Amino acid sequence: MTQLAKLNFRISRLRFQMRGMQSDIRLLSNAGLDCANAAARLARMQAELLALIAEREALACPA
């Protein structure tokens, strides 16, 4: 598997996990429960996603 394919796989897996986390946050919020930990985890996942996308762009378009 090429480096670009690996990055695309990691990005798609992370997006899938983020959708699940967003659903969990919605459920916790609707139930009136604390979702601070889940929200913090989602923020870390978003930062990781941005880093992976930047890495993919750098790999796809070498300067």
VMD Tcl script that builds the backbone (N, CA, C; Angstrom):
set m [mol new atoms 189]
animate dup $m
set s [atomselect $m all]
$s set {name element resname resid chain x y z} {
  {N N MET 1 A 0.841 -1.168 0.000}
  {CA C MET 1 A 0.000 0.000 0.000}
  {C C MET 1 A 0.896 1.245 0.000}
  {N N THR 2 A 0.592 2.201 -0.850}
  {CA C THR 2 A 1.407 3.413 -0.924}
  {C C THR 2 A 1.150 4.314 0.282}
  {N N GLN 3 A 2.044 5.252 0.457}
  {CA C GLN 3 A 1.913 6.190 1.578}
  {C C GLN 3 A 0.618 6.992 1.460}
  {N N LEU 4 A 0.284 7.402 0.232}
  {CA C LEU 4 A -0.944 8.168 0.016}
  {C C LEU 4 A -2.175 7.330 0.348}
  {N N ALA 5 A -2.169 6.074 -0.029}
  {CA C ALA 5 A -3.294 5.186 0.271}
  {C C ALA 5 A -3.429 4.970 1.776}
  {N N LYS 6 A -2.318 4.855 2.466}
  {CA C LYS 6 A -2.356 4.692 3.925}
  {C C LYS 6 A -2.949 5.927 4.599}
  {N N LEU 7 A -2.543 7.098 4.120}
  {CA C LEU 7 A -3.089 8.329 4.683}
  {C C LEU 7 A -4.584 8.429 4.428}
  {N N ASN 8 A -5.008 8.105 3.220}
  {CA C ASN 8 A -6.436 8.146 2.898}
  {C C ASN 8 A -7.222 7.181 3.779}
  {N N PHE 9 A -6.657 6.008 4.041}
  {CA C PHE 9 A -7.318 5.029 4.913}
  {C C PHE 9 A -7.436 5.568 6.334}
  {N N ARG 10 A -6.352 6.151 6.851}
  {CA C ARG 10 A -6.375 6.694 8.210}
  {C C ARG 10 A -7.368 7.840 8.319}
  {N N ILE 11 A -7.441 8.680 7.285}
  {CA C ILE 11 A -8.373 9.807 7.284}
  {C C ILE 11 A -9.813 9.297 7.289}
  {N N SER 12 A -10.102 8.310 6.447}
  {CA C SER 12 A -11.483 7.806 6.389}
  {C C SER 12 A -11.867 7.105 7.689}
  {N N ARG 13 A -10.947 6.380 8.295}
  {CA C ARG 13 A -11.234 5.716 9.572}
  {C C ARG 13 A -11.475 6.747 10.674}
  {N N LEU 14 A -10.672 7.801 10.679}
  {CA C LEU 14 A -10.829 8.843 11.684}
  {C C LEU 14 A -12.158 9.572 11.500}
  {N N ARG 15 A -12.539 9.842 10.269}
  {CA C ARG 15 A -13.833 10.487 10.016}
  {C C ARG 15 A -14.984 9.618 10.514}
  {N N PHE 16 A -14.874 8.309 10.301}
  {CA C PHE 16 A -15.898 7.375 10.785}
  {C C PHE 16 A -15.990 7.436 12.309}
  {N N GLN 17 A -14.838 7.429 12.974}
  {CA C GLN 17 A -14.810 7.488 14.430}
  {C C GLN 17 A -15.366 8.824 14.938}
  {N N MET 18 A -15.092 9.897 14.212}
  {CA C MET 18 A -15.595 11.210 14.607}
  {C C MET 18 A -17.111 11.271 14.506}
  {N N ARG 19 A -17.685 10.662 13.475}
  {CA C ARG 19 A -19.146 10.629 13.367}
  {C C ARG 19 A -19.754 9.895 14.551}
  {N N GLY 20 A -19.132 8.808 14.968}
  {CA C GLY 20 A -19.606 8.083 16.142}
  {C C GLY 20 A -19.499 8.913 17.404}
  {N N MET 21 A -18.403 9.639 17.539}
  {CA C MET 21 A -18.209 10.494 18.715}
  {C C MET 21 A -19.234 11.625 18.728}
  {N N GLN 22 A -19.524 12.202 17.563}
  {CA C GLN 22 A -20.528 13.257 17.486}
  {C C GLN 22 A -21.897 12.720 17.904}
  {N N SER 23 A -22.191 11.510 17.504}
  {CA C SER 23 A -23.453 10.882 17.901}
  {C C SER 23 A -23.496 10.675 19.407}
  {N N ASP 24 A -22.398 10.222 19.982}
  {CA C ASP 24 A -22.326 10.029 21.433}
  {C C ASP 24 A -22.543 11.351 22.171}
  {N N ILE 25 A -21.936 12.418 21.657}
  {CA C ILE 25 A -22.093 13.731 22.285}
  {C C ILE 25 A -23.551 14.170 22.224}
  {N N ARG 26 A -24.188 13.944 21.071}
  {CA C ARG 26 A -25.603 14.294 20.941}
  {C C ARG 26 A -26.455 13.542 21.953}
  {N N LEU 27 A -26.183 12.247 22.087}
  {CA C LEU 27 A -26.949 11.433 23.033}
  {C C LEU 27 A -26.733 11.902 24.475}
  {N N LEU 28 A -25.490 12.159 24.838}
  {CA C LEU 28 A -25.188 12.633 26.190}
  {C C LEU 28 A -25.846 13.985 26.447}
  {N N SER 29 A -25.761 14.857 25.467}
  {CA C SER 29 A -26.343 16.192 25.614}
  {C C SER 29 A -27.860 16.122 25.744}
  {N N ASN 30 A -28.482 15.302 24.922}
  {CA C ASN 30 A -29.944 15.156 24.985}
  {C C ASN 30 A -30.399 14.565 26.316}
  {N N ALA 31 A -29.552 13.741 26.916}
  {CA C ALA 31 A -29.887 13.138 28.204}
  {C C ALA 31 A -29.535 14.056 29.372}
  {N N GLY 32 A -28.950 15.210 29.060}
  {CA C GLY 32 A -28.586 16.147 30.117}
  {C C GLY 32 A -27.348 15.739 30.883}
  {N N LEU 33 A -26.514 14.908 30.281}
  {CA C LEU 33 A -25.299 14.434 30.940}
  {C C LEU 33 A -24.082 15.240 30.480}
  {N N ASP 34 A -23.021 15.140 31.248}
  {CA C ASP 34 A -21.780 15.846 30.943}
  {C C ASP 34 A -21.103 15.210 29.733}
  {N N CYS 35 A -20.785 16.021 28.753}
  {CA C CYS 35 A -20.119 15.494 27.559}
  {C C CYS 35 A -18.764 16.168 27.354}
  {N N ALA 36 A -18.187 16.726 28.410}
  {CA C ALA 36 A -16.916 17.450 28.300}
  {C C ALA 36 A -15.785 16.535 27.838}
  {N N ASN 37 A -15.713 15.326 28.384}
  {CA C ASN 37 A -14.644 14.403 27.979}
  {C C ASN 37 A -14.782 14.009 26.519}
  {N N ALA 38 A -15.998 13.725 26.104}
  {CA C ALA 38 A -16.230 13.347 24.706}
  {C C ALA 38 A -15.936 14.524 23.784}
  {N N ALA 39 A -16.277 15.722 24.197}
  {CA C ALA 39 A -16.016 16.905 23.386}
  {C C ALA 39 A -14.512 17.160 23.268}
  {N N ALA 40 A -13.789 16.959 24.344}
  {CA C ALA 40 A -12.333 17.130 24.307}
  {C C ALA 40 A -11.694 16.089 23.388}
  {N N ARG 41 A -12.194 14.881 23.455}
  {CA C ARG 41 A -11.673 13.825 22.577}
  {C C ARG 41 A -11.961 14.160 21.117}
  {N N LEU 42 A -13.151 14.662 20.847}
  {CA C LEU 42 A -13.510 15.046 19.484}
  {C C LEU 42 A -12.593 16.167 18.988}
  {N N ALA 43 A -12.269 17.115 19.849}
  {CA C ALA 43 A -11.370 18.208 19.468}
  {C C ALA 43 A -9.983 17.663 19.107}
  {N N ARG 44 A -9.506 16.684 19.889}
  {CA C ARG 44 A -8.213 16.068 19.569}
  {C C ARG 44 A -8.278 15.317 18.242}
  {N N MET 45 A -9.402 14.661 17.989}
  {CA C MET 45 A -9.574 13.938 16.730}
  {C C MET 45 A -9.582 14.911 15.552}
  {N N GLN 46 A -10.218 16.075 15.732}
  {CA C GLN 46 A -10.256 17.081 14.670}
  {C C GLN 46 A -8.853 17.608 14.376}
  {N N ALA 47 A -8.066 17.823 15.412}
  {CA C ALA 47 A -6.688 18.280 15.227}
  {C C ALA 47 A -5.876 17.223 14.486}
  {N N GLU 48 A -6.064 15.965 14.848}
  {CA C GLU 48 A -5.368 14.877 14.167}
  {C C GLU 48 A -5.786 14.797 12.703}
  {N N LEU 49 A -7.084 15.000 12.447}
  {CA C LEU 49 A -7.582 14.972 11.073}
  {C C LEU 49 A -6.931 16.074 10.248}
  {N N LEU 50 A -6.848 17.269 10.794}
  {CA C LEU 50 A -6.213 18.378 10.075}
  {C C LEU 50 A -4.748 18.077 9.775}
  {N N ALA 51 A -4.060 17.475 10.720}
  {CA C ALA 51 A -2.655 17.117 10.507}
  {C C ALA 51 A -2.520 16.066 9.406}
  {N N LEU 52 A -3.404 15.079 9.405}
  {CA C LEU 52 A -3.354 14.048 8.369}
  {C C LEU 52 A -3.657 14.620 6.989}
  {N N ILE 53 A -4.627 15.529 6.918}
  {CA C ILE 53 A -4.967 16.152 5.639}
  {C C ILE 53 A -3.793 16.997 5.136}
  {N N ALA 54 A -3.148 17.726 6.030}
  {CA C ALA 54 A -1.978 18.527 5.638}
  {C C ALA 54 A -0.859 17.622 5.133}
  {N N GLU 55 A -0.659 16.499 5.806}
  {CA C GLU 55 A 0.374 15.540 5.381}
  {C C GLU 55 A 0.031 14.969 4.009}
  {N N ARG 56 A -1.230 14.662 3.794}
  {CA C ARG 56 A -1.670 14.129 2.492}
  {C C ARG 56 A -1.458 15.163 1.390}
  {N N GLU 57 A -1.803 16.422 1.669}
  {CA C GLU 57 A -1.627 17.477 0.672}
  {C C GLU 57 A -0.143 17.679 0.342}
  {N N ALA 58 A 0.705 17.634 1.365}
  {CA C ALA 58 A 2.145 17.777 1.140}
  {C C ALA 58 A 2.685 16.620 0.304}
  {N N LEU 59 A 2.147 15.448 0.516}
  {CA C LEU 59 A 2.596 14.273 -0.228}
  {C C LEU 59 A 2.088 14.308 -1.663}
  {N N ALA 60 A 0.869 14.785 -1.845}
  {CA C ALA 60 A 0.270 14.803 -3.187}
  {C C ALA 60 A 0.840 15.926 -4.042}
  {N N CYS 61 A 1.234 17.021 -3.412}
  {CA C CYS 61 A 1.727 18.187 -4.161}
  {C C CYS 61 A 3.102 18.601 -3.640}
  {N N PRO 62 A 4.137 17.838 -3.966}
  {CA C PRO 62 A 5.462 18.214 -3.466}
  {C C PRO 62 A 5.915 19.540 -4.076}
  {N N ALA 63 A 6.508 20.379 -3.255}
  {CA C ALA 63 A 6.904 21.734 -3.712}
  {C C ALA 63 A 8.206 21.713 -4.454}
}
mol reanalyze $m
mol bondsrecalc $m
mol representation Tube
mol addrep $m
